[in-house]
Amino acid sequence: MDHMCKSVRLHTKMIRVEAHKIAYMALPKAACSSVKKALAMIDPAVDVESLPETKYEYDKWHSVYPTQKFRTYRWQRNIEKDWFGFAVVRDPVKRLMACYTNRVVERGELKNSRNLKNGTYNLPVEPDPDFFFQNIDTYRKAASSIKHHAMHTWLFTGPDLSVFTKVYTTEKMADLVRDVQDWTNAPFEIGRENTSSMRLTLDDLKPETVKALTPWLCLEYGFLINHYSKRPAQLQAF
C-alpha cells in the first residue's frame, strides 16, 4: 500500500477518521451516506449507539460528518502526510437524476422551500422531471437542498482530483472496501444507504430537456474524463 502514502492536501472540513489517518471528501448523491456510515463504524471518536434518531435513518450519518463545499484557502493551508485521502464520484447523469428522484419525489423537499411557499419563485413543488430539469437553475435558487445536491463535482472535491490518494467511482465501491481494509487491517463494509426506489434516465426525458441539461452535463463529463470517459449518446446530438 505504499502508493497510498503520498501527501494529501486536506480540506479543514474534510471528513477525517483520525485513528486510522483516513480522510474523505464527500460528494452529494455519490454514495456519501453509505461511505459516511461505513467510516462512522470504524471511527472510535463516533459513539454510534448514542446518535439521535432521525426521520430518515441515513440522515444521522450526515449529522456526524457534514458535507462541506470546497474552499481554496482551507485546501492550500492544510496538508497532511501519510494519510489515505479519497473521494467518490458518480456518473453525472445518474447523480443529477438522483437529485430529482430522491430529494424532489421521495423526500418532497420542495414543499419545505420558504421561497416557494411565499411566492418568491412561482414554481410547482411537485414538478414532473421535464419541468424540473428545464427549470433547474431557478429551483437551485429557490431551494437550498436542490442547490446542494445539484452542484458541480469540483465544488466539493476541489478542482484537482490528483491531490487524493485515490478517487473511486460508485461502480467501484468494492475497490474502496478492499483498500480501506488493507489500510486499517480491520473489517470495513459499505452497505447501501439512501438509495432511490425510482429510476430515471435521459431516455425518460424530452429532447428539449436533455438539450437544456447538456451544457451542465458536458462540463461534468469534462472534469471527470479520467473516470467517465464515455458520454451518453443523447448528449452527442446537441
Contacts in CASP RR format, 6 or more apart in sequence:
PFRMAT RR
TARGET T0000
AUTHOR 0000-0000-0000
METHOD contacts of the structure
MODEL  1
MDHMCKSVRLHTKMIRVEAHKIAYMALPKAACSSVKKALAMIDPAVDVES
LPETKYEYDKWHSVYPTQKFRTYRWQRNIEKDWFGFAVVRDPVKRLMACY
TNRVVERGELKNSRNLKNGTYNLPVEPDPDFFFQNIDTYRKAASSIKHHA
MHTWLFTGPDLSVFTKVYTTEKMADLVRDVQDWTNAPFEIGRENTSSMRL
TLDDLKPETVKALTPWLCLEYGFLINHYSKRPAQLQAF
1 179 0 8 1.000
1 182 0 8 1.000
1 183 0 8 1.000
3 165 0 8 1.000
4 84 0 8 1.000
4 165 0 8 1.000
4 166 0 8 1.000
4 179 0 8 1.000
4 183 0 8 1.000
5 81 0 8 1.000
5 82 0 8 1.000
5 165 0 8 1.000
6 165 0 8 1.000
7 79 0 8 1.000
7 80 0 8 1.000
7 81 0 8 1.000
8 23 0 8 1.000
8 79 0 8 1.000
8 80 0 8 1.000
8 81 0 8 1.000
8 83 0 8 1.000
8 84 0 8 1.000
8 85 0 8 1.000
8 163 0 8 1.000
8 164 0 8 1.000
8 165 0 8 1.000
9 75 0 8 1.000
9 76 0 8 1.000
9 78 0 8 1.000
9 79 0 8 1.000
9 80 0 8 1.000
9 163 0 8 1.000
10 16 0 8 1.000
10 23 0 8 1.000
10 75 0 8 1.000
10 78 0 8 1.000
10 79 0 8 1.000
10 80 0 8 1.000
10 83 0 8 1.000
10 85 0 8 1.000
11 25 0 8 1.000
11 68 0 8 1.000
11 70 0 8 1.000
11 71 0 8 1.000
11 74 0 8 1.000
11 75 0 8 1.000
11 78 0 8 1.000
11 158 0 8 1.000
12 71 0 8 1.000
12 74 0 8 1.000
12 77 0 8 1.000
12 78 0 8 1.000
13 66 0 8 1.000
13 68 0 8 1.000
13 71 0 8 1.000
13 74 0 8 1.000
14 23 0 8 1.000
14 24 0 8 1.000
14 25 0 8 1.000
14 68 0 8 1.000
15 23 0 8 1.000
15 24 0 8 1.000
15 25 0 8 1.000
15 26 0 8 1.000
15 36 0 8 1.000
15 39 0 8 1.000
15 65 0 8 1.000
16 22 0 8 1.000
16 23 0 8 1.000
16 24 0 8 1.000
17 23 0 8 1.000
17 24 0 8 1.000
17 39 0 8 1.000
17 42 0 8 1.000
17 43 0 8 1.000
17 45 0 8 1.000
18 45 0 8 1.000
19 42 0 8 1.000
19 43 0 8 1.000
19 44 0 8 1.000
19 45 0 8 1.000
20 42 0 8 1.000
20 43 0 8 1.000
20 84 0 8 1.000
20 183 0 8 1.000
20 184 0 8 1.000
20 186 0 8 1.000
21 80 0 8 1.000
21 82 0 8 1.000
21 83 0 8 1.000
21 84 0 8 1.000
22 39 0 8 1.000
22 83 0 8 1.000
22 84 0 8 1.000
22 85 0 8 1.000
22 86 0 8 1.000
22 180 0 8 1.000
22 183 0 8 1.000
22 184 0 8 1.000
23 80 0 8 1.000
23 83 0 8 1.000
23 84 0 8 1.000
23 85 0 8 1.000
23 86 0 8 1.000
24 35 0 8 1.000
24 36 0 8 1.000
24 39 0 8 1.000
24 65 0 8 1.000
24 85 0 8 1.000
24 86 0 8 1.000
24 87 0 8 1.000
24 88 0 8 1.000
25 70 0 8 1.000
25 85 0 8 1.000
25 86 0 8 1.000
25 87 0 8 1.000
25 156 0 8 1.000
25 157 0 8 1.000
25 158 0 8 1.000
25 164 0 8 1.000
26 32 0 8 1.000
26 35 0 8 1.000
26 36 0 8 1.000
26 65 0 8 1.000
26 67 0 8 1.000
26 68 0 8 1.000
26 88 0 8 1.000
26 156 0 8 1.000
27 67 0 8 1.000
27 87 0 8 1.000
27 88 0 8 1.000
27 89 0 8 1.000
27 90 0 8 1.000
27 95 0 8 1.000
27 153 0 8 1.000
27 156 0 8 1.000
27 157 0 8 1.000
28 67 0 8 1.000
28 95 0 8 1.000
28 148 0 8 1.000
28 149 0 8 1.000
28 151 0 8 1.000
28 156 0 8 1.000
29 90 0 8 1.000
29 95 0 8 1.000
29 96 0 8 1.000
29 98 0 8 1.000
29 99 0 8 1.000
29 102 0 8 1.000
29 149 0 8 1.000
30 88 0 8 1.000
30 89 0 8 1.000
30 90 0 8 1.000
30 95 0 8 1.000
30 170 0 8 1.000
31 88 0 8 1.000
31 90 0 8 1.000
31 170 0 8 1.000
31 173 0 8 1.000
31 190 0 8 1.000
32 62 0 8 1.000
32 67 0 8 1.000
32 88 0 8 1.000
33 58 0 8 1.000
33 61 0 8 1.000
33 62 0 8 1.000
33 193 0 8 1.000
33 194 0 8 1.000
34 173 0 8 1.000
34 190 0 8 1.000
34 191 0 8 1.000
34 192 0 8 1.000
34 193 0 8 1.000
34 194 0 8 1.000
35 88 0 8 1.000
35 176 0 8 1.000
35 190 0 8 1.000
36 61 0 8 1.000
36 62 0 8 1.000
36 64 0 8 1.000
36 65 0 8 1.000
37 58 0 8 1.000
37 61 0 8 1.000
37 190 0 8 1.000
37 191 0 8 1.000
37 193 0 8 1.000
38 180 0 8 1.000
38 188 0 8 1.000
38 189 0 8 1.000
38 190 0 8 1.000
38 191 0 8 1.000
39 65 0 8 1.000
40 46 0 8 1.000
40 48 0 8 1.000
40 61 0 8 1.000
40 64 0 8 1.000
40 65 0 8 1.000
41 48 0 8 1.000
41 189 0 8 1.000
42 180 0 8 1.000
42 184 0 8 1.000
42 186 0 8 1.000
42 187 0 8 1.000
42 188 0 8 1.000
46 64 0 8 1.000
51 60 0 8 1.000
51 63 0 8 1.000
51 64 0 8 1.000
52 60 0 8 1.000
52 63 0 8 1.000
53 60 0 8 1.000
54 60 0 8 1.000
54 63 0 8 1.000
56 107 0 8 1.000
56 194 0 8 1.000
57 193 0 8 1.000
58 193 0 8 1.000
58 194 0 8 1.000
61 193 0 8 1.000
67 148 0 8 1.000
67 156 0 8 1.000
68 156 0 8 1.000
69 151 0 8 1.000
69 155 0 8 1.000
69 156 0 8 1.000
70 154 0 8 1.000
70 155 0 8 1.000
70 156 0 8 1.000
70 157 0 8 1.000
70 158 0 8 1.000
70 159 0 8 1.000
75 158 0 8 1.000
75 163 0 8 1.000
83 165 0 8 1.000
84 165 0 8 1.000
84 166 0 8 1.000
84 179 0 8 1.000
84 180 0 8 1.000
84 183 0 8 1.000
85 164 0 8 1.000
85 165 0 8 1.000
85 166 0 8 1.000
86 164 0 8 1.000
86 165 0 8 1.000
86 166 0 8 1.000
86 167 0 8 1.000
86 168 0 8 1.000
86 176 0 8 1.000
86 179 0 8 1.000
87 157 0 8 1.000
87 161 0 8 1.000
87 164 0 8 1.000
87 167 0 8 1.000
87 168 0 8 1.000
88 167 0 8 1.000
88 168 0 8 1.000
88 169 0 8 1.000
88 170 0 8 1.000
88 173 0 8 1.000
88 176 0 8 1.000
89 153 0 8 1.000
89 157 0 8 1.000
89 167 0 8 1.000
89 168 0 8 1.000
89 169 0 8 1.000
89 170 0 8 1.000
89 224 0 8 1.000
89 227 0 8 1.000
89 228 0 8 1.000
90 169 0 8 1.000
90 170 0 8 1.000
91 169 0 8 1.000
91 170 0 8 1.000
91 171 0 8 1.000
91 228 0 8 1.000
92 153 0 8 1.000
92 217 0 8 1.000
92 220 0 8 1.000
92 221 0 8 1.000
92 224 0 8 1.000
92 228 0 8 1.000
93 201 0 8 1.000
93 202 0 8 1.000
93 217 0 8 1.000
93 232 0 8 1.000
94 170 0 8 1.000
96 133 0 8 1.000
96 150 0 8 1.000
96 213 0 8 1.000
96 216 0 8 1.000
96 217 0 8 1.000
97 200 0 8 1.000
97 201 0 8 1.000
98 149 0 8 1.000
98 196 0 8 1.000
99 146 0 8 1.000
99 149 0 8 1.000
99 150 0 8 1.000
100 129 0 8 1.000
100 132 0 8 1.000
100 133 0 8 1.000
100 200 0 8 1.000
101 196 0 8 1.000
101 198 0 8 1.000
101 199 0 8 1.000
101 200 0 8 1.000
102 149 0 8 1.000
102 194 0 8 1.000
102 196 0 8 1.000
103 109 0 8 1.000
103 145 0 8 1.000
103 146 0 8 1.000
103 149 0 8 1.000
104 110 0 8 1.000
104 126 0 8 1.000
104 127 0 8 1.000
104 132 0 8 1.000
104 146 0 8 1.000
105 196 0 8 1.000
105 198 0 8 1.000
106 196 0 8 1.000
106 197 0 8 1.000
106 198 0 8 1.000
108 125 0 8 1.000
108 126 0 8 1.000
109 143 0 8 1.000
109 145 0 8 1.000
109 146 0 8 1.000
110 116 0 8 1.000
110 123 0 8 1.000
110 125 0 8 1.000
110 126 0 8 1.000
110 127 0 8 1.000
110 139 0 8 1.000
110 142 0 8 1.000
110 143 0 8 1.000
110 146 0 8 1.000
111 125 0 8 1.000
111 126 0 8 1.000
112 143 0 8 1.000
112 145 0 8 1.000
113 125 0 8 1.000
113 142 0 8 1.000
113 143 0 8 1.000
113 145 0 8 1.000
114 120 0 8 1.000
115 121 0 8 1.000
115 141 0 8 1.000
115 142 0 8 1.000
115 143 0 8 1.000
116 123 0 8 1.000
116 125 0 8 1.000
116 142 0 8 1.000
116 143 0 8 1.000
120 142 0 8 1.000
121 138 0 8 1.000
121 139 0 8 1.000
121 141 0 8 1.000
121 142 0 8 1.000
123 135 0 8 1.000
123 138 0 8 1.000
123 139 0 8 1.000
123 142 0 8 1.000
124 131 0 8 1.000
127 135 0 8 1.000
127 139 0 8 1.000
129 200 0 8 1.000
129 204 0 8 1.000
129 205 0 8 1.000
129 209 0 8 1.000
130 205 0 8 1.000
130 206 0 8 1.000
130 208 0 8 1.000
130 209 0 8 1.000
132 139 0 8 1.000
133 205 0 8 1.000
133 209 0 8 1.000
133 212 0 8 1.000
133 213 0 8 1.000
134 208 0 8 1.000
134 209 0 8 1.000
134 212 0 8 1.000
136 146 0 8 1.000
136 150 0 8 1.000
136 212 0 8 1.000
136 213 0 8 1.000
139 146 0 8 1.000
140 146 0 8 1.000
140 147 0 8 1.000
140 150 0 8 1.000
141 147 0 8 1.000
152 216 0 8 1.000
152 219 0 8 1.000
152 220 0 8 1.000
152 223 0 8 1.000
153 220 0 8 1.000
153 223 0 8 1.000
153 224 0 8 1.000
154 223 0 8 1.000
157 164 0 8 1.000
157 167 0 8 1.000
161 167 0 8 1.000
161 226 0 8 1.000
166 176 0 8 1.000
166 179 0 8 1.000
167 227 0 8 1.000
168 175 0 8 1.000
168 176 0 8 1.000
169 227 0 8 1.000
169 228 0 8 1.000
173 190 0 8 1.000
176 190 0 8 1.000
177 188 0 8 1.000
177 189 0 8 1.000
177 190 0 8 1.000
180 188 0 8 1.000
181 187 0 8 1.000
181 188 0 8 1.000
202 210 0 8 1.000
202 232 0 8 1.000
202 234 0 8 1.000
202 235 0 8 1.000
203 234 0 8 1.000
205 213 0 8 1.000
207 237 0 8 1.000
210 234 0 8 1.000
210 235 0 8 1.000
210 237 0 8 1.000
210 238 0 8 1.000
211 238 0 8 1.000
214 235 0 8 1.000
214 238 0 8 1.000
217 231 0 8 1.000
217 235 0 8 1.000
218 231 0 8 1.000
218 235 0 8 1.000
221 228 0 8 1.000
221 231 0 8 1.000
221 235 0 8 1.000
END
